[in-house]
């Protein structure tokens, strides 16, 4: 009887352990130095597809170095489970010929997925990243105009949701989305124009003009409930109602995105986004809408 009782207790604690900790040891867990991180990125089997020189120090210019020293960042790489799948992911800042870059690497179980986190020299003078509670505290000095005016140091709390890092919203509102209109005007370098409309019955219309997907014309499709919910949930999460009405890139020849949402009792929110990266959440939403070109079954209208 005593043995049976002991076995039951053992099983209880074992189940408690697995229910509370779904963590699975992976390759990233074994990294303990900058050299380990460098070797991991360079390993062709991991297919990271980014080249970074992972050193103990970043080659900041004097302006950014003063800020970096004041922040007292511990190291240039950190681990966390950003997408909450029980596998450790990696945040890395490394040197490149043109400056430095911050990327994140997610362990998706059967492959690694690497993407940029820093926005680049067209948008930021400096950027600094650190991990807190499986999220990223991202601090940066933005370039405000083509004349080189700079912002103060801005802190953003980024969370991995809907397929990328976006600004965290701890209390998203729920709006009744009636219609979404999205148009990309194209640029000097890319003449393609995308115009799309989604209504609340999940019907979507795509007007194709020189976008290299289909012949020019009007196409329609119907989104699945899951796909429509994903778009609406992201739209609500980024708090579209309180975003700025206009965003301006600090460089010339940028494409302009026009975004319109009709919601609730026929309220309307218009956003003009020159450069297409007014916020990370908006950029994620644009990408999700653009991806519909590839994923839906389009029917051409006469």
Buried (B, 14 or more C-beta within 10 A) or exposed (E): EEEEEEEEEEEEEEEEEEEEEEEEEBBBEEBEEBEBBBEBBEEEEBEBEBEBBBBEEBEBEEEBBEBBEEEEBEEBBBBBBBBEBEBBBBBBBBBEEEBBBBBBBBBEEEEBBBEEBBBEEEBBBBBBBBBEEBBBBBBBBBBEEEEEEBEEBEEBBBBBBBBBBBBBBEEBEEBEBBBBBBBBBBBEEEEBBBBBBBBBEBEBBBBBEEBEBEEEEBBBBEBEEEBBEBBBBBBBBBBBBEBEEEBBBBEEEBBBBBBBBBBEEEEEBEBBBBBBBBBBBBBBBBEBBBEBBEEBEBEEEE
